[in-house]
Amino acid sequence: MLVRGNSMESTYDDVAADYDEWVGAGSALDDATFTELTGEVTGQEICVVACGQGREARYLSKQGAVVTGVDLSEKLIEKARLHEEAEPLGITYRHGDAHTLEGLADDSFDGVVCHMALMDIPNLDEAVHSMARVVKPGGWFVLSITHPCFKTPATGEIVDHVDKSVRRTVGKYYAEGYWDGPGIHRNALPVGAYHRTLSTYVNTLADAGFVIDRLREPQHDTPVWREVPQLLYVRGRLS
């Protein structure tokens, strides 16, 4: 949900077609950690914040949830609605800003999901407090981000020429703010991200009233990400 200037226009508008292809046009969600943490959702009302082209929304709907998806990118919302037309699941998609979640009532959702998007949102505090606003007391949240300890504005890889092992180097961990990242899919556009420390994420969640009950750092089967986690998943409840 990166914002171009001060407008309601997302940089993801420029890469919507490539992003849709990259994420996958179908409804499958090959993410065991996400499915574990969201758990049983039958009959629950869930808000998917920064829903993109709707992959997570479709998964949750197929598990029996009543889903509302919100995204700043109008073109990604168009993609999501096209998927809904092709396979009607009863999902409501809204073009809107994660900072405010305008138009969504207080205490209206059993759970809120923000999958691989918080690092794209400029104002973390506003977004997290808006999520807390729309979740019912005692409601749950599941968030996932690129791991802030190992994906920083100055990271790299070192290959040992003897044993061919790959090591990750990390720098500028405390340099919070926007930084240019690699392009997504076919390098269509470097959309960048906002780096924050782990403590900033945890403290912001706590300030909004969220209590963490589970962390996951899945191990991936690549030379670098077998050694350190690429992603961080967080689950908890609104106190």
C-alpha positions in Angstrom: 0.0 0.0 0.0 2.8 2.4 -0.9 1.4 5.9 -1.5 2.6 8.2 -4.3 2.9 11.7 -2.9 -0.1 12.6 -0.8 -2.7 11.1 -3.1 -4.9 8.1 -2.7 -2.9 6.5 -5.5 -0.8 3.4 -4.8 2.4 2.6 -6.6 1.0 -0.9 -6.9 -1.4 0.5 -9.5 1.6 0.6 -11.8 2.4 -3.1 -11.3 -1.1 -4.6 -10.8 -1.0 -6.9 -13.7 2.5 -8.2 -12.9 1.6 -8.5 -9.2 -1.6 -10.5 -10.0 0.4 -12.9 -12.1 3.2 -13.1 -9.5 0.9 -13.8 -6.6 -1.2 -16.2 -8.6 -4.5 -15.8 -10.3 -6.1 -18.7 -8.5 -7.5 -19.1 -5.0 -4.8 -21.4 -3.6 -2.8 -20.1 -0.7 0.4 -22.2 -0.3 1.4 -20.7 3.0 1.3 -23.2 5.9 2.1 -20.6 8.5 -0.7 -18.3 7.5 -3.2 -21.1 7.5 -2.0 -22.4 10.9 -2.3 -19.0 12.5 -5.7 -18.0 11.1 -7.1 -21.4 12.1 -10.8 -22.2 12.1 -12.7 -19.2 10.8 -16.1 -20.6 9.8 -18.8 -18.0 10.3 -16.4 -15.3 11.4 -16.4 -11.8 9.9 -12.8 -10.9 8.8 -11.2 -7.8 7.4 -8.2 -8.3 5.1 -6.2 -5.1 5.2 -4.1 -4.3 2.1 -5.8 -7.3 0.4 -4.2 -6.7 -3.0 -5.8 -8.9 -5.6 -7.6 -10.9 -3.0 -5.7 -14.2 -2.6 -5.9 -14.3 1.2 -9.5 -13.1 1.1 -10.5 -15.9 -1.2 -8.7 -18.5 1.0 -10.5 -17.3 4.1 -13.8 -17.1 2.3 -13.4 -20.7 1.2 -12.8 -21.7 4.8 -16.3 -20.3 5.7 -15.5 -16.7 6.7 -17.4 -13.6 5.7 -14.7 -11.4 4.2 -14.2 -7.7 3.5 -11.0 -6.8 1.7 -9.5 -3.2 1.6 -6.7 -1.9 -0.5 -5.3 1.4 -1.6 -4.6 0.2 -5.1 -7.7 0.7 -7.2 -6.3 -1.5 -9.9 -5.6 -4.3 -7.5 -9.1 -4.0 -6.2 -10.3 -4.3 -9.8 -8.3 -7.5 -10.1 -9.8 -8.8 -6.9 -13.3 -8.1 -8.2 -12.6 -9.8 -11.5 -11.6 -12.9 -9.5 -14.8 -12.6 -7.5 -16.9 -12.3 -10.7 -15.2 -15.4 -12.1 -15.7 -17.4 -8.9 -18.3 -15.7 -6.6 -17.6 -16.2 -2.9 -19.5 -13.3 -1.4 -16.4 -11.2 -0.7 -16.8 -7.5 -0.4 -13.9 -5.4 -1.8 -13.4 -1.8 -0.9 -11.0 0.8 -2.4 -9.7 2.4 0.8 -6.8 3.5 2.9 -5.4 1.2 5.6 -4.5 4.3 7.7 -8.1 5.0 8.4 -10.2 2.1 7.2 -12.8 4.7 6.5 -16.4 3.4 6.2 -15.8 0.4 8.4 -17.6 0.5 11.7 -16.0 0.2 15.1 -16.0 -3.3 16.6 -17.3 -4.9 13.5 -14.9 -7.8 12.8 -14.0 -11.0 14.6 -10.5 -10.8 13.1 -8.2 -8.8 11.0 -5.5 -10.0 8.6 -2.7 -8.0 7.1 -0.5 -10.4 5.1 2.8 -9.2 3.8 1.8 -5.5 3.7 2.6 -3.6 6.9 6.1 -2.8 5.6 4.4 -1.1 2.6 2.3 1.2 4.7 3.8 4.6 5.5 2.2 5.3 8.9 2.4 2.1 11.0 0.8 3.7 14.1 -2.3 4.9 12.2 -2.8 1.6 10.4 -2.5 -0.5 13.5 -4.8 1.7 15.5 -7.4 1.5 12.7 -7.2 -2.3 12.7 -7.7 -2.2 16.5 -10.7 0.1 16.0 -12.6 -2.2 13.6 -11.9 -5.4 15.6 -14.3 -6.5 18.3 -13.0 -6.6 21.9 -11.2 -9.9 22.2 -11.0 -10.2 18.5 -7.8 -11.6 16.8 -5.2 -10.4 14.3 -2.7 -12.2 12.1 0.1 -10.1 10.6 3.1 -11.1 8.4 6.0 -9.0 7.2 9.5 -9.3 5.8 11.6 -10.0 8.9 12.8 -6.6 10.1 16.0 -8.1 11.6 17.2 -9.7 8.4 15.6 -7.6 5.6 17.0 -4.1 6.3 18.1 -1.2 4.0 21.6 -2.6 3.8 21.6 -6.4 3.6 23.6 -8.6 1.4 24.9 -12.2 0.9 28.4 -13.6 1.2 29.3 -16.9 -0.5 32.0 -18.9 1.1 34.2 -20.1 -1.8 35.4 -23.1 0.2 32.2 -24.7 1.4 29.9 -22.7 -0.9 27.7 -21.8 2.1 25.8 -18.5 1.9 25.6 -16.0 4.7 23.4 -13.0 5.2 24.9 -9.6 6.2 22.7 -7.0 7.9 23.3 -3.3 8.2 21.4 -0.1 8.9 19.0 -1.9 11.2 18.2 1.3 13.1 17.7 3.3 10.0 13.9 3.4 10.0 12.1 4.8 7.0 11.5 4.3 3.3 14.0 2.4 1.2 14.0 1.2 -2.4 13.5 -2.6 -2.7 13.9 -4.9 -5.7 11.2 -4.9 -8.4 8.4 -7.4 -8.1 8.1 -10.0 -10.8 10.1 -9.4 -14.0 11.4 -6.3 -12.2 8.5 -4.2 -13.4 8.9 -1.6 -10.8 11.0 -1.3 -7.6 8.1 -0.5 -5.2 10.3 -0.3 -2.1 9.2 -0.6 1.5 9.3 1.0 5.0 11.9 -0.5 7.3 11.2 -0.5 11.1 12.9 -2.2 14.0 11.3 -5.2 15.6 10.7 -3.2 18.8 8.8 -0.6 16.8 6.4 -3.2 15.4 5.9 -4.9 18.8 5.4 -1.6 20.7 3.0 -0.2 18.2 0.8 -3.3 18.5 0.9 -3.0 22.3 0.0 0.7 22.2 -3.0 -0.2 20.1 -4.2 -2.8 22.6 -3.1 -5.9 20.8 -1.6 -8.7 22.9 0.7 -11.1 21.0 0.2 -14.8 21.7 2.3 -16.4 18.9 5.3 -15.7 16.7 6.4 -17.7 13.8 9.7 -17.5 11.8 9.3 -20.1 9.1 12.4 -21.7 7.7 12.7 -21.7 3.9 14.6 -24.2 1.8 17.1 -21.8 0.1 20.8 -21.4 0.9 20.3 -18.1 2.8 16.9 -18.5 4.3 17.7 -21.9 5.8 20.0 -20.0 8.1 18.0 -17.0 9.0 14.2 -16.3 8.7 13.0 -14.2 5.7 9.5 -13.6 7.2 7.9 -12.9 10.5 4.3 -13.9 11.4 2.5 -12.5 14.5 -0.8 -13.5 16.0 -2.7 -12.1 18.9 -5.8 -10.6 20.3 -7.2 -7.2 21.2 -7.3 -6.8 24.9 
